[in-house]
Amino acid sequence: MPVELTSFTAKASDGKVQLDWTTATEINNSGFEIERSFDGNTFFSVGFVKGNGTTTEPRVYSFIDEFEFNATQSIYYRLKQVDYNGSVNYSDIVSVVIEMPIEFALGQNYPNPFNPSTTIKYSVPQNGLVSIVVYDLTGQEVATLLNEVKEPGNYELGFNAAGLSSGVYFYRMTANDFTQVKKLSILK
């Protein structure tokens, strides 16, 4: 066997799948073609990660697969290990379930407090106009972060508050009949 694969895992998070694998040794390893399937039988290539040629040292690899999905579904992956001479070997198949959100949700920004950038996560279970707006303590709108139609899914957006002064602010998400408000703090 040209590559001794010791682990291969898949983890779903925020609409992405992170694949991680480790090798104990490699001989003549050009790299790994990452293949995805929606039925566990028909696979197609979604990326390539360069190998380390020949080594007796353990190596750690990872690949993030981002794609559009519109329902809760199982996804299958396998690695196609390719030698420099063109011969190939396949790993075992791993699977992961991508889940669609079942309700609207607005997450707490992270980090909080922050300077000057933070990330806000939110979930949308059905098509619709989604708005996320930042307000100061007096209720004045200071930034519109999002105002667009979104498909169902889990999302995150960045907020750069370089133009705002230190203090406490609020951000509000509205979508269909859903409204939620969270507090954020800018520390400069």
ZATILO-635076 format. One record per residue (C-alpha): residue number from 1; residue in three letters; chain; x, y negated, z. Coordinates in Angstrom, 3 decimals. Layout:
# residues N
NUM; ALA; A; X; Y; Z
...
//
This chain:
# residues 188
1; MET; A; 0.000; 0.000; 0.000
2; PRO; A; 1.599; -3.324; -1.032
3; VAL; A; -0.170; -5.325; 1.716
4; GLU; A; -1.056; -4.056; 5.184
5; LEU; A; -4.212; -5.982; 6.100
6; THR; A; -4.787; -5.968; 9.874
7; SER; A; -7.974; -8.073; 10.069
8; PHE; A; -10.555; -9.746; 7.818
9; THR; A; -13.450; -11.764; 9.287
10; ALA; A; -16.156; -14.176; 8.117
11; LYS; A; -17.846; -16.830; 10.269
12; ALA; A; -20.695; -19.138; 9.205
13; SER; A; -20.938; -22.680; 10.555
14; ASP; A; -22.613; -25.853; 9.249
15; GLY; A; -23.315; -24.480; 5.774
16; LYS; A; -19.759; -23.217; 5.294
17; VAL; A; -18.168; -19.821; 5.654
18; GLN; A; -14.665; -19.544; 7.077
19; LEU; A; -12.760; -16.421; 6.089
20; ASP; A; -9.706; -15.435; 8.136
21; TRP; A; -7.361; -12.522; 7.549
22; THR; A; -4.000; -11.317; 8.788
23; THR; A; -1.354; -9.124; 7.221
24; ALA; A; 1.302; -7.114; 9.064
25; THR; A; 3.569; -6.677; 6.012
26; GLU; A; 3.506; -7.655; 2.336
27; ILE; A; 5.349; -6.240; -0.664
28; ASN; A; 5.289; -8.083; -4.007
29; ASN; A; 2.135; -10.020; -2.959
30; SER; A; 1.161; -12.753; -5.433
31; GLY; A; -1.964; -13.616; -3.456
32; PHE; A; -5.597; -13.011; -2.629
33; GLU; A; -8.571; -13.699; -4.865
34; ILE; A; -11.613; -14.363; -2.666
35; GLU; A; -14.793; -12.792; -4.032
36; ARG; A; -18.395; -13.503; -2.959
37; SER; A; -21.599; -11.513; -3.486
38; PHE; A; -25.241; -12.123; -2.615
39; ASP; A; -26.247; -8.459; -2.920
40; GLY; A; -23.118; -6.621; -1.738
41; ASN; A; -22.554; -5.086; -5.188
42; THR; A; -21.864; -7.788; -7.787
43; PHE; A; -18.880; -9.929; -6.782
44; PHE; A; -17.461; -13.064; -8.395
45; SER; A; -14.368; -15.114; -7.655
46; VAL; A; -14.683; -18.264; -5.513
47; GLY; A; -11.026; -19.053; -4.823
48; PHE; A; -7.413; -17.941; -4.570
49; VAL; A; -4.907; -18.082; -1.711
50; LYS; A; -1.207; -17.648; -2.507
51; GLY; A; 0.548; -14.708; -0.871
52; ASN; A; 4.017; -14.574; 0.695
53; GLY; A; 5.732; -12.204; -1.765
54; THR; A; 7.612; -9.658; 0.296
55; THR; A; 7.759; -10.031; 4.078
56; THR; A; 7.770; -7.860; 7.172
57; GLU; A; 6.482; -10.740; 9.323
58; PRO; A; 2.760; -10.990; 10.165
59; ARG; A; 1.000; -13.708; 8.129
60; VAL; A; -2.298; -15.487; 8.816
61; TYR; A; -4.548; -16.745; 6.000
62; SER; A; -7.817; -18.639; 5.827
63; PHE; A; -10.247; -19.922; 3.223
64; ILE; A; -13.377; -22.078; 3.592
65; ASP; A; -16.225; -21.376; 1.194
66; GLU; A; -18.678; -24.273; 0.775
67; PHE; A; -21.709; -23.896; -1.460
68; GLU; A; -25.363; -24.873; -1.750
69; PHE; A; -27.886; -22.427; -0.327
70; ASN; A; -31.633; -22.816; 0.033
71; ALA; A; -32.734; -19.992; 2.307
72; THR; A; -31.480; -17.863; 5.166
73; GLN; A; -29.411; -15.201; 3.460
74; SER; A; -26.651; -12.624; 3.861
75; ILE; A; -23.418; -13.234; 1.986
76; TYR; A; -20.727; -10.644; 1.332
77; TYR; A; -17.000; -11.186; 0.812
78; ARG; A; -14.016; -9.117; -0.150
79; LEU; A; -10.372; -9.841; -0.883
80; LYS; A; -8.808; -8.831; -4.175
81; GLN; A; -5.096; -8.598; -3.385
82; VAL; A; -3.006; -9.154; -6.525
83; ASP; A; 0.642; -8.051; -6.933
84; TYR; A; 3.157; -9.915; -9.083
85; ASN; A; 2.976; -7.006; -11.550
86; GLY; A; -0.814; -7.445; -11.895
87; SER; A; -1.996; -4.411; -9.926
88; VAL; A; -4.857; -5.053; -7.487
89; ASN; A; -6.276; -3.636; -4.264
90; TYR; A; -9.591; -4.507; -2.604
91; SER; A; -10.263; -5.064; 1.092
92; ASP; A; -13.289; -3.767; 2.929
93; ILE; A; -16.404; -5.925; 2.536
94; VAL; A; -17.401; -8.316; 5.336
95; SER; A; -20.788; -9.997; 5.618
96; VAL; A; -22.174; -13.080; 7.287
97; VAL; A; -25.671; -14.555; 7.598
98; ILE; A; -26.192; -18.204; 6.640
99; GLU; A; -29.213; -19.531; 8.489
100; MET; A; -31.396; -22.434; 7.481
101; PRO; A; -32.522; -24.763; 10.272
102; ILE; A; -36.077; -24.245; 11.500
103; GLU; A; -36.529; -27.769; 12.892
104; PHE; A; -35.190; -31.289; 12.524
105; ALA; A; -32.337; -32.042; 14.905
106; LEU; A; -29.924; -34.885; 15.586
107; GLY; A; -26.697; -33.965; 17.347
108; GLN; A; -24.618; -36.049; 19.729
109; ASN; A; -21.766; -37.765; 17.929
110; TYR; A; -18.269; -36.425; 18.530
111; PRO; A; -16.001; -37.736; 19.847
112; ASN; A; -17.903; -40.053; 22.149
113; PRO; A; -16.622; -42.572; 23.144
114; PHE; A; -14.618; -43.123; 19.971
115; ASN; A; -12.334; -45.578; 18.162
116; PRO; A; -12.998; -46.236; 15.307
117; SER; A; -14.459; -43.036; 13.749
118; THR; A; -16.911; -40.364; 14.877
119; THR; A; -18.972; -37.557; 13.340
120; ILE; A; -22.735; -37.048; 13.596
121; LYS; A; -24.359; -33.687; 12.818
122; TYR; A; -28.006; -33.269; 11.871
123; SER; A; -30.362; -30.564; 10.556
124; VAL; A; -33.156; -30.773; 8.006
125; PRO; A; -35.599; -27.809; 7.652
126; GLN; A; -37.538; -29.172; 4.646
127; ASN; A; -37.102; -31.606; 1.753
128; GLY; A; -37.663; -35.198; 2.686
129; LEU; A; -36.339; -38.701; 3.152
130; VAL; A; -33.851; -38.815; 6.022
131; SER; A; -32.645; -42.042; 7.611
132; ILE; A; -29.938; -42.530; 10.226
133; VAL; A; -29.491; -46.111; 11.432
134; VAL; A; -27.240; -47.611; 14.149
135; TYR; A; -28.569; -50.356; 16.464
136; ASP; A; -26.941; -52.567; 19.101
137; LEU; A; -28.366; -52.988; 22.624
138; THR; A; -30.659; -55.820; 21.482
139; GLY; A; -32.269; -53.589; 18.861
140; GLN; A; -30.553; -55.253; 15.901
141; GLU; A; -29.652; -52.921; 13.054
142; VAL; A; -25.862; -52.896; 12.620
143; ALA; A; -25.379; -50.056; 10.096
144; THR; A; -27.396; -47.725; 7.886
145; LEU; A; -25.499; -44.442; 7.718
146; LEU; A; -28.007; -42.504; 5.641
147; ASN; A; -31.193; -43.221; 3.730
148; GLU; A; -31.782; -40.529; 1.115
149; VAL; A; -33.771; -37.435; 0.275
150; LYS; A; -32.106; -34.315; 1.679
151; GLU; A; -32.607; -30.637; 0.906
152; PRO; A; -32.939; -28.202; 3.826
153; GLY; A; -29.627; -27.571; 5.548
154; ASN; A; -27.165; -28.526; 8.250
155; TYR; A; -25.161; -31.676; 7.608
156; GLU; A; -22.591; -33.960; 9.131
157; LEU; A; -21.635; -37.521; 8.339
158; GLY; A; -18.802; -39.771; 9.407
159; PHE; A; -19.243; -43.210; 10.954
160; ASN; A; -16.384; -45.707; 10.920
161; ALA; A; -17.139; -48.513; 13.382
162; ALA; A; -13.987; -50.555; 12.702
163; GLY; A; -16.113; -53.676; 12.118
164; LEU; A; -18.032; -53.402; 15.387
165; SER; A; -16.969; -54.525; 18.842
166; SER; A; -16.610; -52.246; 21.860
167; GLY; A; -19.850; -51.336; 23.555
168; VAL; A; -22.866; -49.075; 23.678
169; TYR; A; -24.965; -48.543; 20.556
170; PHE; A; -27.861; -46.292; 19.584
171; TYR; A; -28.410; -44.282; 16.429
172; ARG; A; -31.814; -43.087; 15.266
173; MET; A; -32.752; -40.363; 12.824
174; THR; A; -36.163; -40.462; 11.167
175; ALA; A; -37.475; -37.833; 8.750
176; ASN; A; -41.112; -37.036; 7.980
177; ASP; A; -42.798; -37.283; 11.421
178; PHE; A; -39.534; -36.644; 13.329
179; THR; A; -37.688; -39.384; 15.239
180; GLN; A; -34.804; -38.958; 17.636
181; VAL; A; -32.407; -41.454; 19.242
182; LYS; A; -28.917; -40.870; 20.687
183; LYS; A; -26.426; -43.178; 22.396
184; LEU; A; -22.838; -43.731; 21.267
185; SER; A; -19.964; -45.740; 22.766
186; ILE; A; -17.199; -47.566; 20.958
187; LEU; A; -13.987; -48.116; 22.939
188; LYS; A; -11.323; -50.310; 21.408
//
